[in-house]
């Protein structure tokens, strides 16, 4: 039974890292597009937040392995 829980934990960890990486890539794309250059959307640093999320996701996968 312990093996099932460890496999489930590993799957959840990989899924959360994948979600972080995909969200980071989307934010990097939004930060580079013209969408982020107009109005109130110009002040949040989308590309920096995206880079942090990609780094956190990759670091999480690396630490899990």
mmCIF file as Biopython writes it, N, C-alpha, C and O atoms, coordinates in Angstrom:
data_model
#
loop_
_atom_site.group_PDB
_atom_site.id
_atom_site.type_symbol
_atom_site.label_atom_id
_atom_site.label_alt_id
_atom_site.label_comp_id
_atom_site.label_asym_id
_atom_site.label_entity_id
_atom_site.label_seq_id
_atom_site.pdbx_PDB_ins_code
_atom_site.Cartn_x
_atom_site.Cartn_y
_atom_site.Cartn_z
_atom_site.occupancy
_atom_site.B_iso_or_equiv
_atom_site.auth_seq_id
_atom_site.auth_asym_id
_atom_site.pdbx_PDB_model_num
ATOM 1   N N  . UNK A ? 1  ? 0.815  -1.187 0.000   1.0 0.0 1  A 1 
ATOM 2   C CA . UNK A ? 1  ? 0.000  0.000  0.000   1.0 0.0 1  A 1 
ATOM 3   C C  . UNK A ? 1  ? 0.864  1.259  0.000   1.0 0.0 1  A 1 
ATOM 4   O O  . UNK A ? 1  ? 0.481  2.288  -0.556  1.0 0.0 1  A 1 
ATOM 5   N N  . UNK A ? 2  ? 2.019  1.164  0.624   1.0 0.0 2  A 1 
ATOM 6   C CA . UNK A ? 2  ? 2.902  2.330  0.667   1.0 0.0 2  A 1 
ATOM 7   C C  . UNK A ? 2  ? 3.415  2.675  -0.733  1.0 0.0 2  A 1 
ATOM 8   O O  . UNK A ? 2  ? 3.615  3.847  -1.054  1.0 0.0 2  A 1 
ATOM 9   N N  . UNK A ? 3  ? 3.623  1.663  -1.554  1.0 0.0 3  A 1 
ATOM 10  C CA . UNK A ? 3  ? 4.087  1.908  -2.916  1.0 0.0 3  A 1 
ATOM 11  C C  . UNK A ? 3  ? 3.059  2.708  -3.715  1.0 0.0 3  A 1 
ATOM 12  O O  . UNK A ? 3  ? 3.428  3.559  -4.526  1.0 0.0 3  A 1 
ATOM 13  N N  . UNK A ? 4  ? 1.789  2.442  -3.493  1.0 0.0 4  A 1 
ATOM 14  C CA . UNK A ? 4  ? 0.742  3.166  -4.203  1.0 0.0 4  A 1 
ATOM 15  C C  . UNK A ? 4  ? 0.778  4.640  -3.818  1.0 0.0 4  A 1 
ATOM 16  O O  . UNK A ? 4  ? 0.647  5.509  -4.680  1.0 0.0 4  A 1 
ATOM 17  N N  . UNK A ? 5  ? 0.956  4.930  -2.523  1.0 0.0 5  A 1 
ATOM 18  C CA . UNK A ? 5  ? 1.004  6.314  -2.080  1.0 0.0 5  A 1 
ATOM 19  C C  . UNK A ? 5  ? 2.241  7.037  -2.599  1.0 0.0 5  A 1 
ATOM 20  O O  . UNK A ? 5  ? 2.167  8.218  -2.940  1.0 0.0 5  A 1 
ATOM 21  N N  . UNK A ? 6  ? 3.358  6.357  -2.662  1.0 0.0 6  A 1 
ATOM 22  C CA . UNK A ? 6  ? 4.568  7.007  -3.182  1.0 0.0 6  A 1 
ATOM 23  C C  . UNK A ? 6  ? 4.437  7.272  -4.679  1.0 0.0 6  A 1 
ATOM 24  O O  . UNK A ? 6  ? 4.905  8.303  -5.163  1.0 0.0 6  A 1 
ATOM 25  N N  . UNK A ? 7  ? 3.811  6.363  -5.415  1.0 0.0 7  A 1 
ATOM 26  C CA . UNK A ? 7  ? 3.587  6.604  -6.845  1.0 0.0 7  A 1 
ATOM 27  C C  . UNK A ? 7  ? 2.599  7.741  -7.067  1.0 0.0 7  A 1 
ATOM 28  O O  . UNK A ? 7  ? 2.774  8.545  -7.982  1.0 0.0 7  A 1 
ATOM 29  N N  . UNK A ? 8  ? 1.564  7.812  -6.236  1.0 0.0 8  A 1 
ATOM 30  C CA . UNK A ? 8  ? 0.596  8.898  -6.348  1.0 0.0 8  A 1 
ATOM 31  C C  . UNK A ? 8  ? 1.253  10.240 -6.024  1.0 0.0 8  A 1 
ATOM 32  O O  . UNK A ? 8  ? 0.996  11.233 -6.704  1.0 0.0 8  A 1 
ATOM 33  N N  . UNK A ? 9  ? 2.099  10.278 -4.993  1.0 0.0 9  A 1 
ATOM 34  C CA . UNK A ? 9  ? 2.811  11.506 -4.641  1.0 0.0 9  A 1 
ATOM 35  C C  . UNK A ? 9  ? 3.729  11.948 -5.774  1.0 0.0 9  A 1 
ATOM 36  O O  . UNK A ? 9  ? 3.796  13.136 -6.091  1.0 0.0 9  A 1 
ATOM 37  N N  . UNK A ? 10 ? 4.426  11.015 -6.375  1.0 0.0 10 A 1 
ATOM 38  C CA . UNK A ? 10 ? 5.324  11.347 -7.488  1.0 0.0 10 A 1 
ATOM 39  C C  . UNK A ? 10 ? 4.529  11.881 -8.691  1.0 0.0 10 A 1 
ATOM 40  O O  . UNK A ? 10 ? 4.954  12.835 -9.343  1.0 0.0 10 A 1 
ATOM 41  N N  . UNK A ? 11 ? 3.385  11.266 -8.980  1.0 0.0 11 A 1 
ATOM 42  C CA . UNK A ? 11 ? 2.550  11.728 -10.081 1.0 0.0 11 A 1 
ATOM 43  C C  . UNK A ? 11 ? 2.026  13.134 -9.819  1.0 0.0 11 A 1 
ATOM 44  O O  . UNK A ? 11 ? 2.011  13.971 -10.721 1.0 0.0 11 A 1 
ATOM 45  N N  . UNK A ? 12 ? 1.597  13.394 -8.589  1.0 0.0 12 A 1 
ATOM 46  C CA . UNK A ? 12 ? 1.122  14.735 -8.237  1.0 0.0 12 A 1 
ATOM 47  C C  . UNK A ? 12 ? 2.241  15.755 -8.333  1.0 0.0 12 A 1 
ATOM 48  O O  . UNK A ? 12 ? 2.003  16.884 -8.762  1.0 0.0 12 A 1 
ATOM 49  N N  . UNK A ? 13 ? 3.440  15.392 -7.949  1.0 0.0 13 A 1 
ATOM 50  C CA . UNK A ? 13 ? 4.580  16.304 -8.027  1.0 0.0 13 A 1 
ATOM 51  C C  . UNK A ? 13 ? 4.911  16.635 -9.479  1.0 0.0 13 A 1 
ATOM 52  O O  . UNK A ? 13 ? 5.145  17.797 -9.810  1.0 0.0 13 A 1 
ATOM 53  N N  . UNK A ? 14 ? 4.931  15.636 -10.338 1.0 0.0 14 A 1 
ATOM 54  C CA . UNK A ? 14 ? 5.219  15.871 -11.753 1.0 0.0 14 A 1 
ATOM 55  C C  . UNK A ? 14 ? 4.127  16.713 -12.393 1.0 0.0 14 A 1 
ATOM 56  O O  . UNK A ? 14 ? 4.423  17.597 -13.197 1.0 0.0 14 A 1 
ATOM 57  N N  . UNK A ? 15 ? 2.867  16.455 -12.049 1.0 0.0 15 A 1 
ATOM 58  C CA . UNK A ? 15 ? 1.767  17.225 -12.603 1.0 0.0 15 A 1 
ATOM 59  C C  . UNK A ? 15 ? 1.834  18.685 -12.161 1.0 0.0 15 A 1 
ATOM 60  O O  . UNK A ? 15 ? 1.606  19.582 -12.973 1.0 0.0 15 A 1 
ATOM 61  N N  . UNK A ? 16 ? 2.139  18.937 -10.896 1.0 0.0 16 A 1 
ATOM 62  C CA . UNK A ? 16 ? 2.237  20.322 -10.428 1.0 0.0 16 A 1 
ATOM 63  C C  . UNK A ? 16 ? 3.414  21.041 -11.085 1.0 0.0 16 A 1 
ATOM 64  O O  . UNK A ? 16 ? 3.304  22.224 -11.408 1.0 0.0 16 A 1 
ATOM 65  N N  . UNK A ? 17 ? 4.524  20.359 -11.288 1.0 0.0 17 A 1 
ATOM 66  C CA . UNK A ? 17 ? 5.665  20.969 -11.979 1.0 0.0 17 A 1 
ATOM 67  C C  . UNK A ? 17 ? 5.324  21.269 -13.434 1.0 0.0 17 A 1 
ATOM 68  O O  . UNK A ? 17 ? 5.718  22.306 -13.966 1.0 0.0 17 A 1 
ATOM 69  N N  . UNK A ? 18 ? 4.600  20.373 -14.070 1.0 0.0 18 A 1 
ATOM 70  C CA . UNK A ? 18 ? 4.187  20.593 -15.453 1.0 0.0 18 A 1 
ATOM 71  C C  . UNK A ? 18 ? 3.249  21.797 -15.565 1.0 0.0 18 A 1 
ATOM 72  O O  . UNK A ? 18 ? 3.359  22.589 -16.501 1.0 0.0 18 A 1 
ATOM 73  N N  . UNK A ? 19 ? 2.330  21.928 -14.610 1.0 0.0 19 A 1 
ATOM 74  C CA . UNK A ? 19 ? 1.425  23.075 -14.612 1.0 0.0 19 A 1 
ATOM 75  C C  . UNK A ? 19 ? 2.206  24.369 -14.416 1.0 0.0 19 A 1 
ATOM 76  O O  . UNK A ? 19 ? 1.902  25.370 -15.066 1.0 0.0 19 A 1 
ATOM 77  N N  . UNK A ? 20 ? 3.209  24.371 -13.532 1.0 0.0 20 A 1 
ATOM 78  C CA . UNK A ? 20 ? 4.034  25.563 -13.336 1.0 0.0 20 A 1 
ATOM 79  C C  . UNK A ? 20 ? 4.779  25.944 -14.612 1.0 0.0 20 A 1 
ATOM 80  O O  . UNK A ? 20 ? 4.831  27.119 -14.975 1.0 0.0 20 A 1 
ATOM 81  N N  . UNK A ? 21 ? 5.348  24.964 -15.286 1.0 0.0 21 A 1 
ATOM 82  C CA . UNK A ? 21 ? 6.117  25.247 -16.500 1.0 0.0 21 A 1 
ATOM 83  C C  . UNK A ? 21 ? 5.205  25.773 -17.602 1.0 0.0 21 A 1 
ATOM 84  O O  . UNK A ? 21 ? 5.551  26.744 -18.275 1.0 0.0 21 A 1 
ATOM 85  N N  . UNK A ? 22 ? 4.057  25.154 -17.794 1.0 0.0 22 A 1 
ATOM 86  C CA . UNK A ? 22 ? 3.146  25.598 -18.856 1.0 0.0 22 A 1 
ATOM 87  C C  . UNK A ? 22 ? 2.616  26.997 -18.559 1.0 0.0 22 A 1 
ATOM 88  O O  . UNK A ? 22 ? 2.535  27.832 -19.460 1.0 0.0 22 A 1 
ATOM 89  N N  . UNK A ? 23 ? 2.254  27.261 -17.307 1.0 0.0 23 A 1 
ATOM 90  C CA . UNK A ? 23 ? 1.784  28.598 -16.935 1.0 0.0 23 A 1 
ATOM 91  C C  . UNK A ? 23 ? 2.885  29.630 -17.133 1.0 0.0 23 A 1 
ATOM 92  O O  . UNK A ? 23 ? 2.618  30.740 -17.594 1.0 0.0 23 A 1 
ATOM 93  N N  . UNK A ? 24 ? 4.116  29.277 -16.789 1.0 0.0 24 A 1 
ATOM 94  C CA . UNK A ? 24 ? 5.238  30.185 -17.001 1.0 0.0 24 A 1 
ATOM 95  C C  . UNK A ? 24 ? 5.480  30.489 -18.462 1.0 0.0 24 A 1 
ATOM 96  O O  . UNK A ? 24 ? 5.765  31.631 -18.822 1.0 0.0 24 A 1 
ATOM 97  N N  . UNK A ? 25 ? 5.369  29.480 -19.308 1.0 0.0 25 A 1 
ATOM 98  C CA . UNK A ? 25 ? 5.562  29.691 -20.743 1.0 0.0 25 A 1 
ATOM 99  C C  . UNK A ? 25 ? 4.461  30.585 -21.301 1.0 0.0 25 A 1 
ATOM 100 O O  . UNK A ? 25 ? 4.724  31.446 -22.141 1.0 0.0 25 A 1 
ATOM 101 N N  . UNK A ? 26 ? 3.224  30.385 -20.835 1.0 0.0 26 A 1 
ATOM 102 C CA . UNK A ? 26 ? 2.131  31.245 -21.283 1.0 0.0 26 A 1 
ATOM 103 C C  . UNK A ? 26 ? 2.378  32.690 -20.857 1.0 0.0 26 A 1 
ATOM 104 O O  . UNK A ? 26 ? 2.174  33.609 -21.650 1.0 0.0 26 A 1 
ATOM 105 N N  . UNK A ? 27 ? 2.813  32.899 -19.621 1.0 0.0 27 A 1 
ATOM 106 C CA . UNK A ? 27 ? 3.091  34.253 -19.161 1.0 0.0 27 A 1 
ATOM 107 C C  . UNK A ? 27 ? 4.273  34.883 -19.895 1.0 0.0 27 A 1 
ATOM 108 O O  . UNK A ? 27 ? 4.276  36.089 -20.142 1.0 0.0 27 A 1 
ATOM 109 N N  . UNK A ? 28 ? 5.262  34.087 -20.239 1.0 0.0 28 A 1 
ATOM 110 C CA . UNK A ? 28 ? 6.366  34.612 -21.042 1.0 0.0 28 A 1 
ATOM 111 C C  . UNK A ? 28 ? 5.870  35.071 -22.405 1.0 0.0 28 A 1 
ATOM 112 O O  . UNK A ? 28 ? 6.301  36.108 -22.909 1.0 0.0 28 A 1 
ATOM 113 N N  . UNK A ? 29 ? 4.970  34.308 -22.999 1.0 0.0 29 A 1 
ATOM 114 C CA . UNK A ? 29 ? 4.401  34.700 -24.283 1.0 0.0 29 A 1 
ATOM 115 C C  . UNK A ? 29 ? 3.553  35.952 -24.181 1.0 0.0 29 A 1 
ATOM 116 O O  . UNK A ? 29 ? 3.601  36.807 -25.064 1.0 0.0 29 A 1 
ATOM 117 N N  . UNK A ? 30 ? 2.780  36.070 -23.116 1.0 0.0 30 A 1 
ATOM 118 C CA . UNK A ? 30 ? 1.960  37.263 -22.921 1.0 0.0 30 A 1 
ATOM 119 C C  . UNK A ? 30 ? 2.844  38.478 -22.689 1.0 0.0 30 A 1 
ATOM 120 O O  . UNK A ? 30 ? 2.537  39.571 -23.165 1.0 0.0 30 A 1 
ATOM 121 N N  . UNK A ? 31 ? 3.927  38.295 -21.969 1.0 0.0 31 A 1 
ATOM 122 C CA . UNK A ? 31 ? 4.834  39.406 -21.705 1.0 0.0 31 A 1 
ATOM 123 C C  . UNK A ? 31 ? 5.518  39.931 -22.951 1.0 0.0 31 A 1 
ATOM 124 O O  . UNK A ? 31 ? 5.873  41.108 -23.013 1.0 0.0 31 A 1 
ATOM 125 N N  . UNK A ? 32 ? 5.707  39.084 -23.937 1.0 0.0 32 A 1 
ATOM 126 C CA . UNK A ? 32 ? 6.372  39.516 -25.168 1.0 0.0 32 A 1 
ATOM 127 C C  . UNK A ? 32 ? 5.401  40.013 -26.231 1.0 0.0 32 A 1 
ATOM 128 O O  . UNK A ? 32 ? 5.817  40.598 -27.231 1.0 0.0 32 A 1 
ATOM 129 N N  . UNK A ? 33 ? 4.114  39.784 -26.017 1.0 0.0 33 A 1 
ATOM 130 C CA . UNK A ? 33 ? 3.134  40.171 -27.039 1.0 0.0 33 A 1 
ATOM 131 C C  . UNK A ? 33 ? 2.739  41.636 -26.884 1.0 0.0 33 A 1 
ATOM 132 O O  . UNK A ? 33 ? 3.104  42.299 -25.913 1.0 0.0 33 A 1 
ATOM 133 N N  . UNK A ? 34 ? 1.991  42.117 -27.855 1.0 0.0 34 A 1 
ATOM 134 C CA . UNK A ? 34 ? 1.479  43.489 -27.816 1.0 0.0 34 A 1 
ATOM 135 C C  . UNK A ? 34 ? 0.311  43.626 -26.849 1.0 0.0 34 A 1 
ATOM 136 O O  . UNK A ? 34 ? -0.077 44.739 -26.495 1.0 0.0 34 A 1 
ATOM 137 N N  . UNK A ? 35 ? -0.244 42.510 -26.424 1.0 0.0 35 A 1 
ATOM 138 C CA . UNK A ? 35 ? -1.348 42.525 -25.476 1.0 0.0 35 A 1 
ATOM 139 C C  . UNK A ? 35 ? -0.941 43.186 -24.164 1.0 0.0 35 A 1 
ATOM 140 O O  . UNK A ? 35 ? -1.741 43.890 -23.548 1.0 0.0 35 A 1 
ATOM 141 N N  . UNK A ? 36 ? 0.292  42.963 -23.739 1.0 0.0 36 A 1 
ATOM 142 C CA . UNK A ? 36 ? 0.745  43.479 -22.453 1.0 0.0 36 A 1 
ATOM 143 C C  . UNK A ? 36 ? 1.211  44.926 -22.531 1.0 0.0 36 A 1 
ATOM 144 O O  . UNK A ? 36 ? 1.644  45.478 -21.519 1.0 0.0 36 A 1 
ATOM 145 N N  . UNK A ? 37 ? 1.138  45.547 -23.681 1.0 0.0 37 A 1 
ATOM 146 C CA . UNK A ? 37 ? 1.653  46.910 -23.839 1.0 0.0 37 A 1 
ATOM 147 C C  . UNK A ? 37 ? 0.578  47.978 -23.714 1.0 0.0 37 A 1 
ATOM 148 O O  . UNK A ? 37 ? 0.885  49.165 -23.827 1.0 0.0 37 A 1 
ATOM 149 N N  . UNK A ? 38 ? -0.662 47.596 -23.484 1.0 0.0 38 A 1 
ATOM 150 C CA . UNK A ? 38 ? -1.728 48.586 -23.466 1.0 0.0 38 A 1 
ATOM 151 C C  . UNK A ? 38 ? -2.391 48.658 -22.100 1.0 0.0 38 A 1 
ATOM 152 O O  . UNK A ? 38 ? -2.622 47.630 -21.463 1.0 0.0 38 A 1 
ATOM 153 N N  . UNK A ? 39 ? -2.694 49.862 -21.652 1.0 0.0 39 A 1 
ATOM 154 C CA . UNK A ? 39 ? -3.476 50.086 -20.446 1.0 0.0 39 A 1 
ATOM 155 C C  . UNK A ? 39 ? -2.838 49.558 -19.176 1.0 0.0 39 A 1 
ATOM 156 O O  . UNK A ? 39 ? -1.622 49.626 -18.992 1.0 0.0 39 A 1 
ATOM 157 N N  . UNK A ? 40 ? -3.674 49.035 -18.315 1.0 0.0 40 A 1 
ATOM 158 C CA . UNK A ? 40 ? -3.203 48.564 -17.014 1.0 0.0 40 A 1 
ATOM 159 C C  . UNK A ? 40 ? -2.360 47.307 -17.125 1.0 0.0 40 A 1 
ATOM 160 O O  . UNK A ? 40 ? -1.648 46.951 -16.185 1.0 0.0 40 A 1 
ATOM 161 N N  . UNK A ? 41 ? -2.434 46.632 -18.262 1.0 0.0 41 A 1 
ATOM 162 C CA . UNK A ? 41 ? -1.682 45.387 -18.441 1.0 0.0 41 A 1 
ATOM 163 C C  . UNK A ? 41 ? -0.197 45.625 -18.679 1.0 0.0 41 A 1 
ATOM 164 O O  . UNK A ? 41 ? 0.564  44.672 -18.848 1.0 0.0 41 A 1 
ATOM 165 N N  . UNK A ? 42 ? 0.223  46.890 -18.694 1.0 0.0 42 A 1 
ATOM 166 C CA . UNK A ? 42 ? 1.634  47.163 -18.938 1.0 0.0 42 A 1 
ATOM 167 C C  . UNK A ? 42 ? 2.463  47.157 -17.661 1.0 0.0 42 A 1 
ATOM 168 O O  . UNK A ? 42 ? 3.685  47.026 -17.733 1.0 0.0 42 A 1 
ATOM 169 N N  . UNK A ? 43 ? 1.839  47.294 -16.500 1.0 0.0 43 A 1 
ATOM 170 C CA . UNK A ? 43 ? 2.654  47.354 -15.289 1.0 0.0 43 A 1 
ATOM 171 C C  . UNK A ? 43 ? 3.024  46.012 -14.673 1.0 0.0 43 A 1 
ATOM 172 O O  . UNK A ? 43 ? 4.083  45.936 -14.050 1.0 0.0 43 A 1 
ATOM 173 N N  . UNK A ? 44 ? 2.219  44.924 -14.800 1.0 0.0 44 A 1 
ATOM 174 C CA . UNK A ? 44 ? 2.702  43.658 -14.227 1.0 0.0 44 A 1 
ATOM 175 C C  . UNK A ? 44 ? 3.844  43.082 -15.064 1.0 0.0 44 A 1 
ATOM 176 O O  . UNK A ? 44 ? 3.756  43.059 -16.291 1.0 0.0 44 A 1 
ATOM 177 N N  . UNK A ? 45 ? 4.899  42.623 -14.424 1.0 0.0 45 A 1 
ATOM 178 C CA . UNK A ? 45 ? 6.023  42.040 -15.182 1.0 0.0 45 A 1 
ATOM 179 C C  . UNK A ? 45 ? 5.734  40.585 -15.554 1.0 0.0 45 A 1 
ATOM 180 O O  . UNK A ? 45 ? 6.231  39.659 -14.913 1.0 0.0 45 A 1 
ATOM 181 N N  . UNK A ? 46 ? 4.921  40.395 -16.601 1.0 0.0 46 A 1 
ATOM 182 C CA . UNK A ? 46 ? 4.517  39.042 -16.994 1.0 0.0 46 A 1 
ATOM 183 C C  . UNK A ? 46 ? 5.709  38.152 -17.318 1.0 0.0 46 A 1 
ATOM 184 O O  . UNK A ? 46 ? 5.731  36.982 -16.936 1.0 0.0 46 A 1 
ATOM 185 N N  . UNK A ? 47 ? 6.693  38.692 -18.013 1.0 0.0 47 A 1 
ATOM 186 C CA . UNK A ? 47 ? 7.822  37.856 -18.419 1.0 0.0 47 A 1 
ATOM 187 C C  . UNK A ? 47 ? 8.674  37.440 -17.221 1.0 0.0 47 A 1 
ATOM 188 O O  . UNK A ? 47 ? 9.203  36.329 -17.203 1.0 0.0 47 A 1 
ATOM 189 N N  . UNK A ? 48 ? 8.813  38.292 -16.242 1.0 0.0 48 A 1 
ATOM 190 C CA . UNK A ? 48 ? 9.599  37.923 -15.062 1.0 0.0 48 A 1 
ATOM 191 C C  . UNK A ? 48 ? 8.876  36.883 -14.217 1.0 0.0 48 A 1 
ATOM 192 O O  . UNK A ? 48 ? 9.492  35.944 -13.713 1.0 0.0 48 A 1 
ATOM 193 N N  . UNK A ? 49 ? 7.567  37.056 -14.065 1.0 0.0 49 A 1 
ATOM 194 C CA . UNK A ? 49 ? 6.784  36.062 -13.323 1.0 0.0 49 A 1 
ATOM 195 C C  . UNK A ? 49 ? 6.805  34.724 -14.054 1.0 0.0 49 A 1 
ATOM 196 O O  . UNK A ? 49 ? 6.916  33.670 -13.428 1.0 0.0 49 A 1 
ATOM 197 N N  . UNK A ? 50 ? 6.699  34.770 -15.375 1.0 0.0 50 A 1 
ATOM 198 C CA . UNK A ? 50 ? 6.761  33.544 -16.164 1.0 0.0 50 A 1 
ATOM 199 C C  . UNK A ? 50 ? 8.103  32.838 -16.034 1.0 0.0 50 A 1 
ATOM 200 O O  . UNK A ? 50 ? 8.161  31.612 -15.940 1.0 0.0 50 A 1 
ATOM 201 N N  . UNK A ? 51 ? 9.179  33.615 -16.030 1.0 0.0 51 A 1 
ATOM 202 C CA . UNK A ? 51 ? 10.501 33.017 -15.855 1.0 0.0 51 A 1 
ATOM 203 C C  . UNK A ? 51 ? 10.663 32.357 -14.498 1.0 0.0 51 A 1 
ATOM 204 O O  . UNK A ? 51 ? 11.284 31.301 -14.383 1.0 0.0 51 A 1 
ATOM 205 N N  . UNK A ? 52 ? 10.106 32.979 -13.477 1.0 0.0 52 A 1 
ATOM 206 C CA . UNK A ? 52 ? 10.171 32.393 -12.133 1.0 0.0 52 A 1 
ATOM 207 C C  . UNK A ? 52 ? 9.386  31.088 -12.082 1.0 0.0 52 A 1 
ATOM 208 O O  . UNK A ? 52 ? 9.841  30.111 -11.487 1.0 0.0 52 A 1 
ATOM 209 N N  . UNK A ? 53 ? 8.208  31.067 -12.701 1.0 0.0 53 A 1 
ATOM 210 C CA . UNK A ? 53 ? 7.395  29.846 -12.695 1.0 0.0 53 A 1 
ATOM 211 C C  . UNK A ? 53 ? 8.053  28.716 -13.479 1.0 0.0 53 A 1 
ATOM 212 O O  . UNK A ? 53 ? 8.013  27.561 -13.055 1.0 0.0 53 A 1 
ATOM 213 N N  . UNK A ? 54 ? 8.655  29.042 -14.613 1.0 0.0 54 A 1 
ATOM 214 C CA . UNK A ? 54 ? 9.365  28.010 -15.387 1.0 0.0 54 A 1 
ATOM 215 C C  . UNK A ? 54 ? 10.530 27.466 -14.572 1.0 0.0 54 A 1 
ATOM 216 O O  . UNK A ? 54 ? 10.742 26.254 -14.519 1.0 0.0 54 A 1 
ATOM 217 N N  . UNK A ? 55 ? 11.278 28.348 -13.943 1.0 0.0 55 A 1 
ATOM 218 C CA . UNK A ? 55 ? 12.403 27.906 -13.123 1.0 0.0 55 A 1 
ATOM 219 C C  . UNK A ? 55 ? 11.955 27.054 -11.951 1.0 0.0 55 A 1 
ATOM 220 O O  . UNK A ? 55 ? 12.599 26.054 -11.632 1.0 0.0 55 A 1 
ATOM 221 N N  . UNK A ? 56 ? 10.858 27.434 -11.304 1.0 0.0 56 A 1 
ATOM 222 C CA . UNK A ? 56 ? 10.350 26.647 -10.175 1.0 0.0 56 A 1 
ATOM 223 C C  . UNK A ? 56 ? 9.883  25.274 -10.632 1.0 0.0 56 A 1 
ATOM 224 O O  . UNK A ? 56 ? 10.106 24.277 -9.944  1.0 0.0 56 A 1 
ATOM 225 N N  . UNK A ? 57 ? 9.237  25.219 -11.789 1.0 0.0 57 A 1 
ATOM 226 C CA . UNK A ? 57 ? 8.786  23.928 -12.298 1.0 0.0 57 A 1 
ATOM 227 C C  . UNK A ? 57 ? 9.936  23.006 -12.661 1.0 0.0 57 A 1 
ATOM 228 O O  . UNK A ? 57 ? 9.911  21.817 -12.343 1.0 0.0 57 A 1 
ATOM 229 N N  . UNK A ? 58 ? 10.945 23.553 -13.325 1.0 0.0 58 A 1 
ATOM 230 C CA . UNK A ? 58 ? 12.105 22.739 -13.693 1.0 0.0 58 A 1 
ATOM 231 C C  . UNK A ? 58 ? 12.905 22.321 -12.469 1.0 0.0 58 A 1 
ATOM 232 O O  . UNK A ? 58 ? 13.409 21.199 -12.411 1.0 0.0 58 A 1 
ATOM 233 N N  . UNK A ? 59 ? 13.024 23.206 -11.497 1.0 0.0 59 A 1 
ATOM 234 C CA . UNK A ? 59 ? 13.725 22.867 -10.264 1.0 0.0 59 A 1 
ATOM 235 C C  . UNK A ? 59 ? 12.977 21.782 -9.502  1.0 0.0 59 A 1 
ATOM 236 O O  . UNK A ? 59 ? 13.594 20.889 -8.921  1.0 0.0 59 A 1 
ATOM 237 N N  . UNK A ? 60 ? 11.651 21.859 -9.504  1.0 0.0 60 A 1 
ATOM 238 C CA . UNK A ? 60 ? 10.871 20.830 -8.828  1.0 0.0 60 A 1 
ATOM 239 C C  . UNK A ? 60 ? 11.029 19.462 -9.461  1.0 0.0 60 A 1 
ATOM 240 O O  . UNK A ? 60 ? 11.127 18.458 -8.755  1.0 0.0 60 A 1 
ATOM 241 N N  . UNK A ? 61 ? 11.055 19.411 -10.786 1.0 0.0 61 A 1 
ATOM 242 C CA . UNK A ? 61 ? 11.268 18.129 -11.474 1.0 0.0 61 A 1 
ATOM 243 C C  . UNK A ? 61 ? 12.674 17.614 -11.195 1.0 0.0 61 A 1 
ATOM 244 O O  . UNK A ? 61 ? 12.871 16.419 -10.975 1.0 0.0 61 A 1 
ATOM 245 N N  . UNK A ? 62 ? 13.650 18.514 -11.206 1.0 0.0 62 A 1 
ATOM 246 C CA . UNK A ? 62 ? 15.013 18.095 -10.958 1.0 0.0 62 A 1 
ATOM 247 C C  . UNK A ? 62 ? 15.190 17.565 -9.541  1.0 0.0 62 A 1 
ATOM 248 O O  . UNK A ? 62 ? 15.860 16.552 -9.339  1.0 0.0 62 A 1 
ATOM 249 N N  . UNK A ? 63 ? 14.599 18.235 -8.563  1.0 0.0 63 A 1 
ATOM 250 C CA . UNK A ? 63 ? 14.703 17.773 -7.183  1.0 0.0 63 A 1 
ATOM 251 C C  . UNK A ? 63 ? 13.952 16.471 -6.967  1.0 0.0 63 A 1 
ATOM 252 O O  . UNK A ? 63 ? 14.371 15.644 -6.158  1.0 0.0 63 A 1 
ATOM 253 N N  . UNK A ? 64 ? 12.854 16.278 -7.674  1.0 0.0 64 A 1 
ATOM 254 C CA . UNK A ? 64 ? 12.084 15.049 -7.533  1.0 0.0 64 A 1 
ATOM 255 C C  . UNK A ? 64 ? 12.828 13.854 -8.138  1.0 0.0 64 A 1 
ATOM 256 O O  . UNK A ? 64 ? 12.712 12.729 -7.652  1.0 0.0 64 A 1 
ATOM 257 N N  . UNK A ? 65 ? 13.587 14.113 -9.194  1.0 0.0 65 A 1 
ATOM 258 C CA . UNK A ? 65 ? 14.325 13.023 -9.821  1.0 0.0 65 A 1 
ATOM 259 C C  . UNK A ? 65 ? 15.524 12.669 -8.981  1.0 0.0 65 A 1 
ATOM 260 O O  . UNK A ? 65 ? 16.283 11.768 -9.337  1.0 0.0 65 A 1 
#
